[in-house]
Amino acid sequence: MSTYDHYVLPPDSPRWQVPASGAARFTWEYDEGRDRLLALYQKGKDKQWDGAKRIDWDLEVDPYDPLGTPDELLALYGTPYWSTMSRDDIAELRRHYVAWQFSQFLHGEQGAMVCAARIVESAPDLDAKFYSATQTMDEARHAEIYGRFLQEKVGMLYPINDNLQGLLGDTLRDSRWDMPYLGMQVLIEGLALAAFGLLRDTTDRPLPKQILSYVMQDEARHVAFGRMALRDYYRQLSDAELREREDFVIEGCYLMKNRLKGAEVLENFGIPPKEADQLAERSESLQLFRKLLFARIVPCVKDIGLWGERLQRAYVDMGVFEFGDANLDLLMTQDEEIAEELDRRRFAAEERERVAEVAAAIEEGAAAG
């Protein structure tokens, strides 16, 4: 079945074309490179995995409750609309919310794949090109996995949110070679990592927990790559050039905080757009969720050297300034450890099952003899 048959609303067009500018850069230096970045490239090669094999796709998923989301976290909970909804309506609402969330993850991963390919093209140094090539494959795998989850397990997709599309377009249209790093590795990937982590740590459903954990293990490397490359480069920039990057970050952060609310889900349930936006804005659970989405972005922005007064004031205004002191290295280490521990538990359980099956077969054979 075509993906288009699963869309709640048809995308604006089958393809989105973004006119790209900027130069493709070649380098003839093949021997030297930054040890940290080459070590990350080696790790990127070592950690490649197959989503068709590592993830247990035989696990059942209830499409009307894929994450086990409590009623209290739905934006309509406690509103006059809630009292008019049947349990089937609420189940359908829960399904639409998960479809909307994971659809944005899917579209964002395709954007990350395109941006990583742009970095291969435009980065001036070979070590950055090497690592970006591994990231391009990672992002292709993530898009494959989220697409499969939505089509096979949820059975529903949403088009890309207009504001996420706008941020992607701004990132891709900028001719400066560092902007795909800043827009994708820091802002969009940082937002995605926080969202993935919140869902990973709150769901009790095994399949989405596997997907989110394994994707986050890759994303931890991607953010580390962006931090290394940009931190080195931004030390060389003038105050005026740094202000330009900070302006981009401020605009992008306000865009994500104020516009990624899932109001289109409520509109799909017949609620007028203005009221849908107001209901989403008033939802306490959504307000907390949107604030926590910046737990990975703010410390990364500070780490790469974009921490001017205007940017700090913007983060105070958003209520996320305190995240600047978060230990990003610790968070990334935990992301990797969670995925590895999940593998250990899963494969140990499978080994025990195989041993039990062999023992039972031997016992049956002995009894038959």
PEWOZI-V128190 format. One record per residue. N is the residue number from 1. PHI is phi as a letter, one per 20 degrees, with the letter a starting at -180 (NA if undefined). OMEGA is omega in degrees with one decimal (999 if undefined). Layout:
[[N PHI OMEGA] [N PHI OMEGA]]
//
This chain:
[[1 NA 180.0] [2 f 175.3] [3 g -177.7] [4 f 179.1] [5 f -178.3] [6 e -176.6] [7 f 175.1] [8 f 175.6] [9 c -179.1] [10 f 173.1] [11 g -177.8] [12 g 179.1] [13 b -179.3] [14 f -178.5] [15 c 176.4] [16 d -178.2] [17 d 179.7] [18 d 176.9] [19 f -177.3] [20 d 175.8] [21 c -178.8] [22 o -174.1] [23 d 167.5] [24 e -173.8] [25 d 172.6] [26 d 173.1] [27 c -179.0] [28 d 176.7] [29 e -175.7] [30 d -172.7] [31 d -173.0] [32 d 176.8] [33 a 178.2] [34 f -174.9] [35 g -178.1] [36 f -177.7] [37 f 177.0] [38 f 176.0] [39 f 177.3] [40 f 175.9] [41 f 178.0] [42 f 178.4] [43 f 177.3] [44 f 176.9] [45 f -176.1] [46 f -171.4] [47 e 176.5] [48 f -179.3] [49 b -176.3] [50 d -178.3] [51 f 179.1] [52 f -175.9] [53 d -176.0] [54 f -179.2] [55 e -180.0] [56 e -176.1] [57 f 177.3] [58 f 178.8] [59 f -179.6] [60 f 176.2] [61 c 173.4] [62 f -176.0] [63 f -179.8] [64 e 173.0] [65 b -172.6] [66 f -175.1] [67 d -173.5] [68 m -175.4] [69 f 177.4] [70 f 178.4] [71 g -174.4] [72 f -178.3] [73 e 178.0] [74 e -171.7] [75 f -178.4] [76 e -178.1] [77 f 178.4] [78 n 177.7] [79 e 177.2] [80 g 179.6] [81 f -174.6] [82 f -176.3] [83 f 180.0] [84 e -174.3] [85 e 173.4] [86 e 177.1] [87 f 176.6] [88 f 177.2] [89 f -178.9] [90 f 177.2] [91 f 178.9] [92 f 177.3] [93 f 179.5] [94 f 178.6] [95 f -178.6] [96 f 179.9] [97 f 179.0] [98 f 177.8] [99 f 179.4] [100 f -178.8] [101 g -174.8] [102 f 173.8] [103 f 177.1] [104 f 174.7] [105 f -178.5] [106 f -178.3] [107 f 177.2] [108 f 179.5] [109 f 174.8] [110 f 176.2] [111 f 178.7] [112 f 178.0] [113 f 179.6] [114 f 179.8] [115 f 178.4] [116 f 177.1] [117 f 176.4] [118 f 179.1] [119 f 175.2] [120 g -177.1] [121 f -166.4] [122 d -179.1] [123 f -175.2] [124 f -173.2] [125 d -175.0] [126 f -178.3] [127 f 176.5] [128 f 176.8] [129 f 179.5] [130 g -177.1] [131 f -178.6] [132 f 177.2] [133 f 177.1] [134 f 179.8] [135 f 178.6] [136 g 177.6] [137 f 177.2] [138 g -175.6] [139 f 174.9] [140 f 179.0] [141 f -179.5] [142 f 178.1] [143 f 177.1] [144 g -175.2] [145 f -180.0] [146 f 177.5] [147 f 179.6] [148 f 179.5] [149 f -178.3] [150 f -176.0] [151 f -174.3] [152 e -172.0] [153 d -179.3] [154 d 176.6] [155 m -175.0] [156 b 175.4] [157 c 171.7] [158 d 173.1] [159 f 179.2] [160 f 176.1] [161 f -175.9] [162 g -174.7] [163 f 172.1] [164 f 177.6] [165 f 178.8] [166 f 179.4] [167 f 176.1] [168 f 179.9] [169 f 177.9] [170 f -179.6] [171 f -174.6] [172 f -177.1] [173 f -176.8] [174 f -175.1] [175 e -179.3] [176 f -170.1] [177 f -176.9] [178 e -173.5] [179 f 172.6] [180 f 173.9] [181 f -172.5] [182 f -178.1] [183 f -175.4] [184 e -173.0] [185 f -174.8] [186 e -173.2] [187 e -173.2] [188 f 178.2] [189 f 178.4] [190 f 176.9] [191 f -178.9] [192 f -179.7] [193 g 179.6] [194 f 179.1] [195 f 177.9] [196 g -176.8] [197 f 179.0] [198 f -179.9] [199 f 178.8] [200 g -174.2] [201 e -178.2] [202 d -179.7] [203 e 173.8] [204 d -179.9] [205 e -170.4] [206 f -176.7] [207 f 177.4] [208 f 177.5] [209 f 176.2] [210 f -177.1] [211 g -176.4] [212 f -178.6] [213 f -176.6] [214 f 175.9] [215 f -179.5] [216 f 176.6] [217 f 175.8] [218 f -175.1] [219 f 177.0] [220 g 177.3] [221 f -176.5] [222 f 179.2] [223 f 177.4] [224 f 178.3] [225 f 179.5] [226 g 179.9] [227 f -178.8] [228 f -174.3] [229 f -175.8] [230 f 179.6] [231 f 179.2] [232 f -175.4] [233 f -173.6] [234 f 173.2] [235 f -175.6] [236 e -172.0] [237 e 176.4] [238 f 177.3] [239 g -179.5] [240 f 179.3] [241 f 177.3] [242 f 178.4] [243 f 177.8] [244 f 178.2] [245 f 179.2] [246 f 176.9] [247 f 178.7] [248 f 179.7] [249 f -179.3] [250 g -179.2] [251 f -179.4] [252 f -179.1] [253 f 176.5] [254 f 179.6] [255 f -177.8] [256 f -176.8] [257 f -172.7] [258 e -170.8] [259 d -179.5] [260 e -175.7] [261 c -178.1] [262 m 179.6] [263 f 179.5] [264 f 174.5] [265 f -179.6] [266 f 177.1] [267 f -179.8] [268 f 176.0] [269 e 173.0] [270 n 179.5] [271 e -179.1] [272 g -174.4] [273 g -178.3] [274 f 179.6] [275 f 177.8] [276 g 178.3] [277 f 179.8] [278 f 179.1] [279 f 178.1] [280 f -178.3] [281 f -177.3] [282 e -176.5] [283 f -178.5] [284 f -179.6] [285 f 178.8] [286 f 178.2] [287 g 178.7] [288 f -179.5] [289 g -178.6] [290 f 177.1] [291 f -177.7] [292 f 178.0] [293 f -178.0] [294 e -178.2] [295 f 179.5] [296 e -175.8] [297 f -171.6] [298 f 179.1] [299 f 178.9] [300 f 177.3] [301 g 178.9] [302 f -176.5] [303 f -176.3] [304 e 172.8] [305 o 174.8] [306 e -174.2] [307 b 178.7] [308 f -174.6] [309 f -179.1] [310 f 179.7] [311 f 178.3] [312 f 178.6] [313 f 179.2] [314 f 179.9] [315 f 172.9] [316 f 179.7] [317 f 179.5] [318 f -178.2] [319 m -176.7] [320 c -175.0] [321 g -175.0] [322 f 179.0] [323 f -179.5] [324 f -179.3] [325 e -179.8] [326 f 179.3] [327 e -175.3] [328 f 179.2] [329 f 178.8] [330 f 179.1] [331 f -178.6] [332 f 176.8] [333 f 178.6] [334 f 178.5] [335 g 179.7] [336 f -177.6] [337 f 179.5] [338 f 179.1] [339 f -179.3] [340 f 177.9] [341 f 177.1] [342 f 175.6] [343 f -177.6] [344 g -178.9] [345 f -178.0] [346 f -172.9] [347 f 173.1] [348 f 178.5] [349 f 178.7] [350 f 178.7] [351 f 177.6] [352 f 178.5] [353 f 179.0] [354 f 178.8] [355 f 179.6] [356 f 179.0] [357 f 178.9] [358 f 179.5] [359 f 179.8] [360 f 178.9] [361 f 178.2] [362 f -179.7] [363 f 178.6] [364 f 179.0] [365 f 179.9] [366 f -179.5] [367 f 179.6] [368 f -179.8] [369 f 999]]
//
